[in-house]
Structure formats: C-alpha cells, structure tokens
Amino acid sequence: MNAFKSLRTAAFVGIALAFGASAQANQKVCVYDLLGNSGDVFNQAKDYALEMQKNGAQIELKAYTDERVATEDFRTGQCDGVMAMGFRTRQFNAVSASIDTLGSTTILRNGKIDMEGSYEVVRRVIQTFARPEAAKLMVEGKYEVAGIMPMGAAYPVVNDRKINSVEALAGKKIAAFDYDKAQAVMIQKIGAQPISADVSNFSTKFNNGSVDFVAAPALAYKPLELYKGVGKKGAVVRFPILILSYQMVINQAKFPAGFGQKSREYWSSNFDRAKKVIDAAELSIPAETWMDLSAQDGNKYTLMLRESRLDIAKQGLYNKTGLKVLKRVRCSVNAADAECATKSEEEWQ
C-alpha cells in the first residue's frame, strides 16, 4: 500500500512538474518597431526567437508601433520581455542605457567625426556587456538586459542650415523626449528651448514647424517623413549627438536559467547585421540633404556634449558606472583624445 502511495505521489509530482514546465514554456516578448511587424527590427526579432529555441525558450513576439505602450505592458507583466530604445529601457537598467547618453560614443579626430570609430565604441561596449564577467551589471532587481543592438546615430535634423553651430542653437526650439529628463537639461544649458515630445509625435512637431531641431537616426528619416520639415532650407547634420541603441530586457524569472547570457551573446554577434541596415538607411538620404560641420564647430559640439554629460551625471540622471565603462572604451579606440589624460568620470565611486 505504501509502495502504491509512493508511486501515485511520484506520478502526481511528475504531472505537476510537466504541467508547470508547459505553462511556462512560452515567453511573450513585446517588440517596438516603427513599422510594426513589417519592420527590420521585428524581422531580426523573429530570427532571434527561432535561434533561442536552442536555449530552452519558446518566444512569442508581439509588434508595437507605440513604444510607451510596449514598455508599459512589460512593466505591468503583460509581457515577459521587451525590445525598445535605450531611452525607454533606462528604467529597467541604467548601466546598459548609458550607451544612449550625450556624446558618449562620439569619436572626433582633428575636428572631424570618425563614424567608423564611433561605431567601434558601440561595438566594444556591447561586447563588454555581453561578457560573463559583466553579467551582474546587466541585472537590476527582477530585470535583466538580454541584448543590445545599434539603432544608428542620432543626427541633428534642422529646418534651417543657418543652425550650424553651438551659438546658433540659442533660442531655438528643440524637441525633448519628456521621459528622458537629461535632454531638457542639455537643451536649456545651451540656451535653447526644450519642447516636450515623444517618439510618437516629435516628427509631427518638426514637420509642422513647432520645433526647429530634432535628433533622429537615418532609420526614421523616410518613415517619419522628416524631409517635409527639412524642406529646401534645412539639413541633416553629419554629427552624431549619440548612437541610439535597441535593448532587450526580460523578467529573469520567466526565462530558463542562464538565458540572459546566451541572449546577450546572440545580439552581440549580430552587430554587423544591424549596422548594414543603418548604413542602407543613411545612404537613402539624398547627398544634398547632409551638412558637415567645420572642424571648429565639431570641437565645440563635442565639448558641449561632454560638459553636459558630466553635469547631468552629477545630477543623478545618468549612471556613473556605465559612463566609466564608456570612457574606457572611447579611450581604447581613440587614446589621443584629450579627455583620456583627465580623471573625469574615472574618479566616480
């Protein structure tokens, strides 16, 4: 009788475990893509979901064209993971979101922007965060960063080519995302006027003339019809204020043990694929639309962003640990930069 009871109990336990595994088999990931389920980010997410089956995850993807809704659905538990811009995911992990800070990945050589060097900084930071040694930095509470991919440089898009220097920004109306307080701080610092905006409406405000300046990646230029705001007088300034990132964040408990590490390694290995999409988008912008800064103004912009970044960090709006990592990577790419001889950011505890 006891043997029978033991067998029956074991059977019930086995059934319960099997049911539990089945109940947790599928993980829902909300993916923000400007173009919904037809966009390139969503297509990359589909390949990712297929690959992650090897690591015990059965991922169901849901496309969102409203980034705020996607991240809110994740925060409230309606999604087990989310893919969104670093600005939005900062609330879940401030260290990894440091990539999306003013000038933190911009490399300047002799007053000229080194785009290859700037993207090399992003690549190395993503690789650094994907190492097992950095795993602890990728976890905050129940949230874990499960991958980072580049979205492209955020360029100044202006409605008048006369806005071609730091001094010329004074008094201008600049779109500032209301969920990233650092943007308004920087805009006010240069004497311009921050205008509250969101991913869903900043392009409309630029196109109808409500703002003079927006920062946007090439991937957004045609889909958001920014050429309407540029018109005949404006331009896209070839100066990366920052290089935007897409970040995947998961509820760690909803995924198999060790999943986050495997996921970060996957996205790190797909850097070049994402970069090809960015390059194609930049090439699609007409050559005559681009505007280059003088070496003097390039240096001024870089100094302005650096000073703003340090001030904003001191106010607690940027993560100091993340910025320390970024400075070290910048200096590994461009050791000749004057900042590499200073202790700024290094002395932070």
SERO-4910 file (N, C-alpha, C, O; in steps of 0.05 Angstrom, whole numbers):
BEGIN
 pado doro    nc1    nc2    nc3   cac1   cac2   cac3    cc1    cc2    cc3    oc1    oc2    oc3
  Met    A     17    -24      0      0      0      0     17     25      0     13     44    -15
  Asn    A     38     25     18     56     48     19     71     51     -7     75     74    -16
  Ala    A     78     29    -20     92     30    -46     73     42    -66     82     58    -83
  Phe    A     47     34    -65     28     44    -84     25     75    -81     24     90   -100
  Lys    A     23     83    -55     20    111    -50     44    127    -59     42    149    -70
  Ser    A     68    116    -56     92    129    -64     93    132    -94    101    153   -105
  Leu    A     84    111   -108     84    113   -138     64    133   -147     69    149   -166
  Arg    A     40    133   -134     19    152   -141     28    181   -136     24    199   -153
  Thr    A     41    185   -113     51    212   -107     72    221   -127     72    244   -136
  Ala    A     90    203   -134    111    209   -154     98    216   -180    108    234   -194
  Ala    A     77    202   -187     64    207   -213     51    235   -213     54    249   -232
  Phe    A     38    242   -190     25    268   -188     46    290   -190     42    311   -203
  Val    A     69    286   -176     90    306   -176    101    309   -205    106    331   -214
  Gly    A    105    287   -219    115    287   -246     96    302   -264    104    318   -281
  Ile    A     70    297   -261     49    311   -277     49    341   -271     48    357   -289
  Ala    A     51    347   -245     52    375   -237     76    390   -249     73    412   -259
  Leu    A     99    377   -247    123    389   -258    121    393   -288    129    413   -299
  Ala    A    110    373   -301    107    374   -331     88    396   -338     93    411   -357
  Phe    A     66    399   -322     47    420   -328     59    447   -323     55    466   -339
  Gly    A     75    449   -301     88    475   -295    107    483   -317    108    506   -325
  Ala    A    123    463   -327    142    469   -349    127    478   -374    136    496   -388
  Ser    A    104    464   -379     88    471   -403     76    499   -400     76    515   -419
  Ala    A     67    505   -375     54    531   -371     74    554   -374     66    576   -382
  Gln    A     99    549   -369    119    570   -371    136    567   -397    156    581   -401
  Ala    A    127    550   -415    143    544   -439    145    568   -457    166    573   -469
  Asn    A    123    583   -460    123    605   -479    128    632   -464    115    637   -444
  Gln    A    146    647   -475    152    674   -465    143    695   -485    149    693   -509
  Lys    A    128    714   -476    118    735   -493    137    759   -493    142    770   -472
  Val    A    146    767   -516    164    790   -518    151    811   -535    143    806   -558
  Cys    A    149    835   -524    137    857   -538    159    872   -553    179    880   -541
  Val    A    155    877   -578    176    889   -595    167    915   -607    147    916   -622
  Tyr    A    180    937   -599    174    963   -611    188    965   -638    213    962   -639
  Asp    A    173    970   -658    184    975   -685    167    996   -698    143    994   -699
  Leu    A    181   1017   -708    167   1039   -720    147   1030   -742    126   1042   -746
  Leu    A    155   1008   -756    139    997   -778    123    972   -770    112    958   -787
  Gly    A    121    967   -744    105    944   -735    118    918   -743    142    915   -743
  Asn    A    101    898   -750    111    872   -756    124    870   -784    132    848   -792
  Ser    A    125    892   -799    138    892   -825    165    905   -824    179    907   -844
  Gly    A    173    915   -800    198    928   -797    222    910   -794    219    886   -788
  Asp    A    246    921   -797    270    905   -796    276    895   -768    286    873   -764
  Val    A    270    911   -748    275    903   -720    258    879   -714    268    860   -701
  Phe    A    233    879   -722    215    856   -717    225    832   -732    224    809   -721
  Asn    A    235    836   -756    246    813   -771    270    801   -757    274    777   -757
  Gln    A    287    818   -747    310    808   -732    301    793   -706    314    773   -698
  Ala    A    280    803   -694    269    790   -670    258    762   -677    260    744   -661
  Lys    A    247    759   -700    237    733   -709    260    713   -711    257    690   -703
  Asp    A    282    721   -724    305    703   -726    316    697   -698    324    674   -693
  Tyr    A    316    716   -681    325    713   -653    308    692   -639    319    674   -626
  Ala    A    282    695   -641    264    676   -627    269    648   -636    268    629   -620
  Leu    A    273    644   -662    279    618   -673    305    606   -661    306    583   -654
  Glu    A    325    623   -660    351    615   -650    350    608   -620    364    590   -611
  Met    A    334    623   -605    333    619   -576    319    594   -568    319    586   -544
  Gln    A    306    580   -587    294    554   -580    315    535   -571    310    516   -556
  Lys    A    340    539   -581    362    522   -573    369    525   -544    383    508   -532
  Asn    A    360    548   -533    367    554   -505    342    551   -486    341    562   -465
  Gly    A    323    536   -496    300    529   -479    278    549   -478    260    547   -461
  Ala    A    278    569   -496    257    589   -496    239    586   -520    248    581   -542
  Gln    A    213    588   -515    193    588   -536    180    616   -537    160    621   -524
  Ile    A    192    633   -553    185    661   -552    163    668   -572    164    661   -595
  Glu    A    143    682   -561    121    693   -578    125    723   -580    129    736   -560
  Leu    A    126    733   -604    131    761   -609    105    777   -614     87    767   -627
  Lys    A    104    801   -603     81    819   -609     93    846   -617    108    858   -602
  Ala    A     85    855   -640     95    881   -650     79    904   -640     54    903   -637
  Tyr    A     93    925   -633     81    950   -624     92    973   -640    116    974   -647
  Thr    A     75    992   -647     85   1017   -660     85   1040   -640     93   1062   -647
  Asp    A     76   1035   -616     77   1055   -595     96   1044   -573     90   1025   -559
  Glu    A    119   1056   -571    140   1047   -553    131   1049   -524    138   1032   -507
  Arg    A    117   1070   -517    108   1074   -490     90   1050   -481     92   1040   -459
  Val    A     72   1042   -498     54   1020   -492     69    994   -489     63    978   -471
  Ala    A     88    990   -506    104    965   -505    119    963   -479    118    942   -466
  Thr    A    132    984   -470    147    983   -445    129    982   -421    135    970   -400
  Glu    A    106    995   -423     87    994   -400     74    966   -398     70    956   -375
  Asp    A     69    953   -420     58    926   -419     79    907   -407     72    888   -392
  Phe    A    104    912   -412    125    896   -399    127    902   -370    128    883   -353
  Arg    A    127    927   -362    129    934   -334    107    923   -317    111    916   -294
  Thr    A     83    921   -329     59    912   -314     56    881   -316     36    870   -306
  Gly    A     75    868   -329     74    839   -330     58    826   -353     54    802   -353
  Gln    A     49    843   -372     34    832   -394     53    820   -415     45    805   -432
  Cys    A     78    827   -413     99    816   -430    121    805   -411    126    816   -389
  Asp    A    135    785   -420    158    774   -405    184    787   -413    204    785   -399
  Gly    A    184    800   -436    208    814   -446    199    837   -464    176    838   -473
  Val    A    217    856   -468    211    878   -486    236    886   -502    258    884   -491
  Met    A    232    895   -526    253    907   -542    245    935   -548    224    940   -561
  Ala    A    261    954   -538    255    982   -542    281    998   -541    302    987   -537
  Met    A    279   1024   -546    303   1041   -546    314   1045   -518    299   1043   -498
  Gly    A    340   1049   -517    353   1052   -491    342   1074   -474    342   1072   -449
  Phe    A    330   1096   -486    317   1117   -471    295   1105   -453    292   1113   -430
  Arg    A    280   1086   -465    257   1075   -451    266   1053   -431    254   1050   -410
  Thr    A    286   1038   -438    294   1015   -421    312   1024   -398    319   1008   -381
  Arg    A    319   1050   -397    336   1060   -375    322   1055   -348    336   1051   -328
  Gln    A    296   1055   -347    281   1050   -322    286   1022   -311    282   1017   -288
  Phe    A    295   1003   -329    300    976   -321    329    970   -316    336    952   -300
  Asn    A    347    984   -329    376    980   -325    390   1006   -334    393   1011   -358
  Ala    A    400   1021   -315    413   1046   -321    441   1043   -332    451   1061   -346
  Val    A    454   1021   -325    482   1016   -334    483   1013   -365    497   1027   -378
  Ser    A    467    994   -375    467    989   -403    457   1012   -419    465   1017   -442
  Ala    A    438   1027   -408    426   1050   -421    446   1074   -424    440   1093   -437
  Ser    A    469   1071   -411    489   1092   -412    500   1095   -441    511   1116   -448
  Ile    A    496   1075   -458    504   1077   -486    489   1101   -498    501   1116   -514
  Asp    A    464   1105   -490    447   1126   -502    450   1152   -485    431   1162   -476
  Thr    A    475   1161   -483    479   1186   -469    495   1205   -487    509   1197   -506
  Leu    A    492   1231   -482    503   1252   -499    533   1248   -505    549   1249   -487
  Gly    A    539   1244   -530    567   1243   -539    584   1220   -528    608   1220   -531
  Ser    A    571   1201   -514    586   1180   -501    600   1161   -520    618   1146   -512
  Thr    A    591   1160   -545    603   1142   -564    615   1158   -588    623   1145   -608
  Thr    A    615   1184   -587    625   1200   -609    655   1203   -609    667   1210   -589
  Ile    A    667   1196   -631    696   1198   -634    702   1221   -654    693   1221   -677
  Leu    A    719   1239   -645    727   1262   -661    757   1261   -665    772   1259   -645
  Arg    A    766   1264   -689    795   1265   -695    800   1290   -712    791   1292   -734
  Asn    A    816   1307   -700    824   1332   -714    799   1348   -723    799   1360   -745
  Gly    A    779   1348   -705    755   1364   -711    735   1350   -729    714   1361   -734
  Lys    A    743   1327   -740    725   1313   -758    714   1288   -745    727   1274   -730
  Ile    A    688   1283   -751    675   1260   -739    686   1234   -752    688   1232   -776
  Asp    A    693   1216   -735    702   1189   -744    679   1170   -738    676   1159   -717
  Met    A    662   1166   -759    638   1149   -755    646   1120   -751    634   1106   -735
  Glu    A    667   1111   -765    676   1083   -761    685   1079   -732    679   1059   -720
  Gly    A    700   1099   -722    710   1097   -695    687   1099   -675    687   1085   -654
  Ser    A    667   1115   -681    644   1118   -663    628   1092   -660    620   1084   -639
  Tyr    A    625   1079   -683    610   1053   -682    628   1031   -670    617   1012   -659
  Glu    A    654   1034   -672    671   1015   -659    669   1017   -628    670    997   -614
  Val    A    664   1041   -618    659   1044   -590    634   1029   -582    634   1014   -562
  Val    A    613   1032   -597    588   1019   -592    591    988   -592    582    974   -575
  Arg    A    606    979   -613    611    950   -615    625    939   -590    617    919   -579
  Arg    A    646    954   -582    662    944   -559    646    945   -533    650    928   -516
  Val    A    629    965   -530    613    967   -506    593    944   -505    590    931   -484
  Ile    A    580    938   -528    561    916   -529    576    890   -523    565    873   -509
  Gln    A    600    886   -534    615    862   -529    623    860   -499    622    839   -488
  Thr    A    630    883   -487    637    884   -459    614    875   -442    617    859   -424
  Phe    A    590    886   -448    567    879   -432    557    851   -437    542    840   -421
  Ala    A    566    839   -459    558    811   -465    577    791   -453    572    767   -455
  Arg    A    598    800   -440    617    781   -427    605    770   -401    591    785   -387
  Pro    A    611    746   -394    601    734   -369    609    751   -345    595    753   -325
  Glu    A    633    763   -346    643    779   -324    625    804   -318    625    815   -296
  Ala    A    610    813   -338    593    836   -335    564    829   -328    547    846   -327
  Ala    A    559    803   -324    531    794   -320    517    808   -297    493    814   -299
  Lys    A    531    813   -275    519    825   -252    509    854   -259    489    863   -248
  Leu    A    524    867   -277    516    895   -284    491    895   -301    477    915   -303
  Met    A    484    872   -313    461    871   -331    436    863   -316    415    860   -329
  Val    A    437    861   -290    414    854   -274    407    876   -254    425    885   -239
  Glu    A    383    885   -254    372    904   -233    346    892   -223    326    892   -238
  Gly    A    346    883   -199    322    871   -188    314    847   -204    330    828   -208
  Lys    A    289    846   -213    279    823   -228    285    826   -258    279    808   -274
  Tyr    A    296    849   -266    300    854   -295    329    848   -303    348    852   -288
  Glu    A    332    837   -327    358    831   -338    359    840   -367    341    835   -383
  Val    A    381    854   -374    386    862   -401    394    837   -417    414    824   -410
  Ala    A    379    830   -437    384    805   -452    395    811   -480    395    793   -497
  Gly    A    404    835   -485    417    841   -511    415    870   -518    396    884   -511
  Ile    A    435    879   -534    436    906   -543    443    906   -573    461    890   -581
  Met    A    431    923   -588    438    926   -617    437    955   -624    421    970   -613
  Pro    A    454    964   -643    454    992   -651    430    999   -668    421    983   -684
  Met    A    419   1023   -663    397   1033   -679    406   1055   -698    392   1062   -717
  Gly    A    430   1065   -692    441   1085   -710    446   1112   -696    434   1118   -675
  Ala    A    463   1128   -708    469   1154   -698    445   1173   -698    430   1173   -718
  Ala    A    441   1188   -676    420   1208   -676    433   1234   -685    450   1246   -672
  Tyr    A    425   1242   -709    436   1266   -722    418   1290   -717    394   1287   -715
  Pro    A    429   1314   -715    413   1338   -714    399   1341   -741    412   1342   -762
  Val    A    373   1344   -741    357   1349   -765    345   1377   -761    329   1381   -742
  Val    A    353   1395   -778    345   1424   -774    329   1434   -797    331   1424   -820
  Asn    A    313   1454   -792    296   1466   -813    310   1490   -827    298   1502   -844
  Asp    A    334   1495   -818    349   1518   -830    379   1512   -828    389   1507   -806
  Arg    A    393   1514   -850    422   1508   -850    438   1528   -834    461   1524   -828
  Lys    A    426   1550   -827    439   1570   -810    443   1560   -782    459   1571   -767
  Ile    A    429   1539   -775    433   1527   -748    456   1508   -751    453   1483   -751
  Asn    A    480   1519   -752    504   1503   -759    526   1506   -738    549   1499   -743
  Ser    A    519   1517   -714    539   1520   -693    526   1519   -666    501   1521   -664
  Val    A    542   1516   -646    530   1515   -619    517   1542   -613    495   1543   -601
  Glu    A    530   1564   -621    519   1591   -616    492   1594   -630    474   1608   -620
  Ala    A    489   1582   -654    464   1586   -669    440   1571   -657    418   1575   -665
  Leu    A    446   1554   -638    424   1539   -625    409   1556   -604    386   1550   -597
  Ala    A    421   1578   -595    409   1595   -575    381   1604   -584    379   1615   -606
  Gly    A    362   1601   -567    335   1610   -573    318   1592   -591    294   1596   -594
  Lys    A    331   1571   -602    316   1553   -620    299   1533   -604    305   1527   -581
  Lys    A    278   1524   -616    260   1505   -604    269   1477   -612    270   1470   -635
  Ile    A    275   1461   -591    286   1434   -596    268   1413   -582    262   1416   -559
  Ala    A    261   1392   -597    244   1371   -586    260   1356   -564    283   1348   -569
  Ala    A    248   1352   -541    260   1337   -519    240   1316   -510    218   1322   -502
  Phe    A    249   1291   -510    231   1269   -501    225   1273   -471    243   1276   -455
  Asp    A    200   1274   -464    192   1281   -437    199   1259   -417    198   1263   -393
  Tyr    A    205   1235   -427    213   1213   -408    243   1211   -405    253   1193   -390
  Asp    A    258   1229   -418    287   1230   -414    294   1258   -405    300   1275   -422
  Lys    A    295   1262   -379    298   1289   -368    325   1301   -376    328   1326   -377
  Ala    A    345   1284   -382    371   1295   -389    370   1312   -414    386   1331   -417
  Gln    A    352   1306   -433    351   1321   -458    343   1350   -452    356   1369   -463
  Ala    A    323   1354   -435    315   1382   -429    337   1397   -415    341   1421   -420
  Val    A    352   1383   -397    374   1396   -383    395   1406   -402    405   1428   -400
  Met    A    403   1389   -421    423   1396   -441    414   1419   -458    429   1438   -464
  Ile    A    389   1418   -467    378   1439   -485    378   1466   -471    385   1487   -482
  Gln    A    369   1466   -445    369   1491   -430    398   1502   -426    402   1526   -425
  Lys    A    416   1483   -423    444   1491   -418    456   1507   -440    472   1525   -436
  Ile    A    447   1502   -465    458   1516   -488    441   1540   -496    446   1554   -516
  Gly    A    420   1546   -479    404   1570   -484    382   1566   -504    370   1585   -513
  Ala    A    375   1541   -510    353   1535   -528    328   1529   -512    329   1527   -487
  Gln    A    306   1525   -525    281   1520   -512    271   1491   -516    265   1484   -539
  Pro    A    271   1474   -495    261   1447   -498    231   1446   -502    216   1459   -487
  Ile    A    222   1431   -522    194   1428   -527    187   1398   -522    198   1381   -535
  Ser    A    169   1394   -503    162   1366   -495    152   1351   -519    135   1360   -534
  Ala    A    163   1326   -523    155   1310   -545    158   1280   -538    168   1273   -516
  Asp    A    150   1263   -556    152   1234   -553    159   1222   -580    157   1236   -600
  Val    A    166   1197   -579    173   1183   -604    149   1185   -624    153   1185   -648
  Ser    A    125   1185   -612    101   1185   -629     94   1211   -642     78   1212   -661
  Asn    A    105   1234   -632     97   1260   -643    120   1279   -649    114   1301   -659
  Phe    A    145   1272   -643    167   1291   -647    169   1298   -677    176   1321   -684
  Ser    A    165   1279   -694    167   1284   -723    145   1303   -733    150   1320   -750
  Thr    A    121   1300   -722     99   1318   -730    105   1346   -721    100   1365   -736
  Lys    A    117   1349   -698    123   1376   -688    145   1389   -705    145   1413   -709
  Phe    A    164   1373   -715    185   1383   -732    173   1390   -760    179   1411   -771
  Asn    A    157   1372   -770    147   1376   -797    127   1399   -800    125   1411   -821
  Asn    A    113   1406   -777     95   1428   -779    107   1454   -769     93   1475   -766
  Gly    A    133   1453   -762    147   1478   -755    145   1485   -725    154   1507   -718
  Ser    A    134   1467   -708    132   1473   -680    160   1473   -666    164   1486   -646
  Val    A    178   1458   -678    206   1458   -668    225   1462   -691    218   1455   -714
  Asp    A    248   1472   -685    268   1478   -706    289   1455   -709    303   1454   -729
  Phe    A    289   1437   -689    311   1418   -688    301   1393   -675    289   1394   -653
  Val    A    307   1370   -687    302   1344   -674    328   1328   -678    343   1332   -697
  Ala    A    332   1309   -660    354   1290   -664    341   1263   -671    324   1253   -657
  Ala    A    350   1252   -694    337   1228   -704    357   1211   -720    375   1221   -732
  Pro    A    353   1185   -719    370   1167   -735    361   1166   -764    338   1173   -770
  Ala    A    378   1158   -782    371   1156   -810    347   1136   -814    332   1140   -833
  Leu    A    345   1117   -797    323   1097   -799    296   1110   -797    276   1099   -807
  Ala    A    295   1134   -785    269   1147   -781    263   1168   -803    241   1178   -805
  Tyr    A    283   1175   -819    281   1198   -837    258   1195   -857    241   1212   -859
  Lys    A    257   1172   -871    236   1169   -891    209   1160   -878    188   1171   -885
  Pro    A    209   1140   -860    184   1131   -848    169   1154   -834    144   1154   -835
  Leu    A    183   1172   -821    170   1195   -807    169   1220   -825    160   1241   -815
  Glu    A    177   1217   -850    175   1239   -869    189   1265   -859    178   1287   -863
  Leu    A    212   1262   -847    226   1285   -836    234   1305   -859    240   1328   -853
  Tyr    A    236   1295   -883    243   1312   -906    223   1335   -909    229   1355   -921
  Lys    A    199   1331   -899    179   1353   -901    187   1376   -883    184   1399   -891
  Gly    A    198   1370   -860    207   1391   -842    233   1404   -851    238   1427   -847
  Val    A    250   1387   -864    275   1397   -874    270   1417   -897    283   1438   -898
  Gly    A    252   1409   -914    245   1427   -937    269   1434   -954    287   1418   -957
  Lys    A    270   1458   -964    292   1467   -981    314   1481   -966    336   1484   -975
  Lys    A    307   1490   -942    327   1506   -926    342   1489   -905    363   1497   -896
  Gly    A    330   1466   -897    342   1451   -875    363   1430   -883    371   1430   -906
  Ala    A    371   1414   -864    392   1394   -869    392   1373   -847    381   1377   -826
  Val    A    407   1352   -853    414   1332   -833    444   1336   -828    460   1334   -846
  Val    A    451   1343   -803    478   1350   -797    494   1325   -790    486   1309   -773
  Arg    A    516   1320   -804    531   1296   -800    548   1297   -775    573   1299   -776
  Phe    A    534   1297   -752    547   1297   -726    531   1280   -707    508   1288   -701
  Pro    A    541   1258   -698    525   1240   -681    524   1251   -652    543   1249   -637
  Ile    A    501   1261   -644    497   1271   -617    501   1247   -598    512   1249   -576
  Leu    A    491   1224   -607    495   1199   -593    488   1177   -613    476   1182   -634
  Ile    A    495   1153   -607    487   1130   -623    466   1114   -607    472   1103   -586
  Leu    A    442   1114   -618    420   1101   -605    422   1071   -604    435   1059   -622
  Ser    A    411   1059   -584    411   1030   -582    383   1019   -579    365   1033   -567
  Tyr    A    379    995   -588    355    979   -581    365    960   -559    386    949   -561
  Gln    A    348    957   -539    356    939   -517    333    920   -511    310    927   -510
  Met    A    341    895   -506    321    875   -498    324    871   -468    346    865   -458
  Val    A    302    873   -454    301    869   -425    281    847   -419    259    847   -431
  Ile    A    288    830   -401    269    808   -394    264    807   -364    280    817   -348
  Asn    A    242    795   -357    236    787   -329    251    761   -325    243    740   -335
  Gln    A    272    762   -310    291    740   -307    277    714   -299    284    692   -309
  Ala    A    257    716   -282    243    692   -272    227    677   -293    220    654   -290
  Lys    A    221    690   -315    204    679   -336    220    663   -357    208    651   -375
  Phe    A    246    663   -354    263    650   -374    281    629   -361    285    631   -337
  Pro    A    291    610   -376    309    589   -365    334    601   -352    343    623   -361
  Ala    A    345    588   -333    369    597   -320    392    600   -341    395    582   -358
  Gly    A    406    622   -340    428    626   -358    420    637   -385    437    642   -403
  Phe    A    394    641   -389    384    650   -415    395    678   -422    402    683   -445
  Gly    A    395    696   -403    404    723   -408    431    725   -421    436    741   -439
  Gln    A    450    709   -410    477    709   -421    478    700   -450    491    712   -467
  Lys    A    464    678   -456    463    668   -483    450    688   -502    459    692   -525
  Ser    A    430    702   -492    416    722   -508    434    746   -514    435    756   -536
  Arg    A    448    755   -494    467    778   -498    488    771   -519    495    787   -536
  Glu    A    498    746   -517    519    738   -536    507    737   -564    521    743   -584
  Tyr    A    482    728   -567    469    727   -593    468    755   -606    477    759   -628
  Trp    A    457    774   -591    455    801   -602    482    814   -608    484    829   -627
  Ser    A    501    809   -591    528    819   -595    540    809   -622    553    823   -637
  Ser    A    535    783   -627    545    771   -652    531    781   -677    540    776   -699
  Asn    A    508    794   -673    492    804   -696    496    834   -701    479    847   -714
  Phe    A    517    845   -690    522    874   -692    524    882   -722    511    902   -730
  Asp    A    538    867   -737    543    875   -766    517    874   -782    514    890   -800
  Arg    A    499    856   -775    474    855   -789    458    881   -785    447    893   -803
  Ala    A    457    890   -759    443    914   -753    457    938   -766    443    957   -775
  Lys    A    483    938   -767    498    960   -778    492    963   -808    492    985   -819
  Lys    A    489    941   -822    483    942   -851    456    956   -856    453    971   -876
  Val    A    437    951   -839    411    964   -842    414    994   -837    402   1011   -851
  Ile    A    430   1002   -817    435   1030   -812    449   1044   -835    441   1065   -844
  Asp    A    469   1031   -846    484   1042   -869    466   1046   -893    468   1067   -907
  Ala    A    448   1027   -898    430   1029   -921    411   1053   -917    405   1068   -936
  Ala    A    402   1057   -892    384   1080   -887    398   1106   -891    386   1125   -901
  Glu    A    423   1108   -882    438   1133   -886    443   1139   -915    443   1162   -924
  Leu    A    449   1118   -930    453   1122   -959    428   1130   -974    429   1142   -995
  Ser    A    405   1124   -962    380   1131   -975    373   1161   -972    355   1171   -986
  Ile    A    386   1175   -954    382   1204   -951    397   1218   -973    422   1213   -975
  Pro    A    385   1235   -989    399   1249  -1011    424   1263  -1002    425   1275   -981
  Ala    A    445   1260  -1018    471   1272  -1011    469   1302  -1005    483   1312   -987
  Glu    A    452   1316  -1020    450   1345  -1017    436   1353   -991    437   1376   -983
  Thr    A    424   1333   -978    410   1339   -952    429   1340   -929    424   1354   -909
  Trp    A    451   1326   -932    471   1326   -910    486   1352   -908    490   1366   -928
  Met    A    495   1359   -884    511   1383   -879    533   1375   -859    528   1364   -838
  Asp    A    558   1382   -866    580   1377   -848    587   1402   -832    585   1424   -842
  Leu    A    596   1398   -807    605   1420   -791    634   1426   -796    649   1409   -806
  Ser    A    642   1450   -791    671   1457   -793    685   1443   -770    673   1435   -750
  Ala    A    712   1441   -772    727   1428   -751    724   1443   -724    722   1431   -703
  Gln    A    723   1470   -726    719   1486   -702    693   1480   -689    692   1477   -664
  Asp    A    671   1479   -704    645   1474   -693    642   1445   -683    628   1439   -664
  Gly    A    656   1426   -697    656   1399   -688    668   1396   -660    658   1381   -643
  Asn    A    690   1410   -656    703   1410   -629    685   1423   -608    683   1413   -586
  Lys    A    671   1445   -616    653   1458   -597    630   1440   -589    623   1438   -565
  Tyr    A    618   1426   -609    596   1408   -604    605   1386   -585    591   1379   -566
  Thr    A    628   1375   -590    638   1352   -574    643   1361   -545    636   1347   -527
  Leu    A    655   1385   -542    660   1395   -515    633   1401   -501    631   1396   -477
  Met    A    614   1412   -515    588   1418   -504    574   1392   -494    563   1392   -472
  Leu    A    575   1371   -510    563   1346   -502    577   1333   -478    564   1322   -460
  Arg    A    604   1336   -478    619   1324   -456    612   1338   -430    608   1326   -409
  Glu    A    612   1365   -430    606   1380   -406    577   1375   -397    572   1373   -373
  Ser    A    559   1373   -416    531   1368   -409    528   1340   -397    514   1337   -377
  Arg    A    543   1321   -408    541   1293   -398    551   1292   -369    539   1278   -352
  Leu    A    573   1305   -363    584   1305   -336    565   1319   -317    562   1309   -294
  Asp    A    554   1342   -325    536   1356   -307    511   1339   -301    501   1338   -279
  Ile    A    500   1327   -322    476   1311   -319    481   1286   -301    464   1278   -286
  Ala    A    505   1275   -304    512   1252   -287    513   1261   -258    505   1246   -240
  Lys    A    524   1284   -253    526   1295   -225    499   1300   -213    495   1299   -189
  Gln    A    479   1305   -230    451   1309   -221    437   1282   -217    414   1282   -208
  Gly    A    451   1260   -223    439   1234   -219    421   1224   -241    407   1204   -238
  Leu    A    422   1237   -264    405   1228   -286    418   1208   -305    405   1195   -321
  Tyr    A    445   1205   -302    460   1185   -317    474   1167   -297    481   1175   -276
  Asn    A    477   1142   -305    491   1122   -288    521   1125   -290    532   1124   -312
  Lys    A    534   1130   -268    563   1135   -268    579   1110   -274    600   1112   -287
  Thr    A    570   1087   -265    585   1062   -272    585   1058   -302    606   1051   -313
  Gly    A    562   1062   -315    561   1058   -343    579   1078   -358    592   1071   -378
  Leu    A    579   1103   -349    595   1124   -362    625   1118   -359    641   1125   -377
  Lys    A    633   1106   -337    661   1099   -333    669   1078   -353    691   1079   -365
  Val    A    652   1058   -358    657   1038   -378    660   1050   -405    678   1044   -421
  Leu    A    642   1068   -412    642   1081   -438    667   1098   -442    679   1098   -464
  Lys    A    676   1112   -422    700   1128   -425    724   1110   -431    740   1116   -449
  Arg    A    726   1088   -416    749   1070   -420    748   1058   -449    769   1055   -461
  Val    A    725   1052   -459    723   1042   -486    730   1063   -506    744   1058   -525
  Arg    A    719   1088   -502    726   1110   -520    756   1114   -522    768   1117   -544
  Cys    A    770   1113   -499    799   1117   -499    814   1093   -510    837   1096   -518
  Ser    A    801   1070   -510    814   1047   -523    813   1049   -553    830   1038   -568
  Val    A    793   1064   -563    790   1069   -592    806   1094   -600    818   1094   -622
  Asn    A    807   1114   -583    820   1139   -591    836   1150   -567    827   1169   -553
  Ala    A    858   1137   -561    875   1144   -538    886   1172   -539    894   1183   -518
  Ala    A    887   1184   -563    899   1211   -566    880   1233   -557    888   1256   -555
  Asp    A    854   1226   -552    835   1247   -544    844   1259   -518    853   1245   -499
  Ala    A    841   1286   -516    850   1300   -492    836   1290   -466    848   1291   -445
  Glu    A    811   1280   -469    797   1271   -445    810   1247   -432    807   1242   -408
  Cys    A    826   1232   -448    838   1207   -437    861   1214   -418    870   1196   -403
  Ala    A    870   1239   -417    891   1247   -399    879   1259   -373    893   1267   -355
  Thr    A    852   1260   -372    839   1271   -349    827   1249   -331    826   1226   -340
  Lys    A    819   1256   -308    807   1236   -289    776   1239   -289    763   1226   -272
  Ser    A    765   1255   -306    736   1258   -307    723   1231   -312    732   1216   -329
  Glu    A    703   1226   -297    688   1200   -297    703   1177   -283    691   1160   -271
  Glu    A    729   1178   -284    745   1156   -271    744   1158   -241    745   1137   -228
  Glu    A    741   1182   -230    742   1185   -201    716   1178   -187    714   1177   -163
  Trp    A    695   1175   -204    669   1169   -192    669   1142   -178    681   1123   -188
  Gln    A    656   1141   -155    655   1116   -139    628   1102   -146    623   1080   -135
***
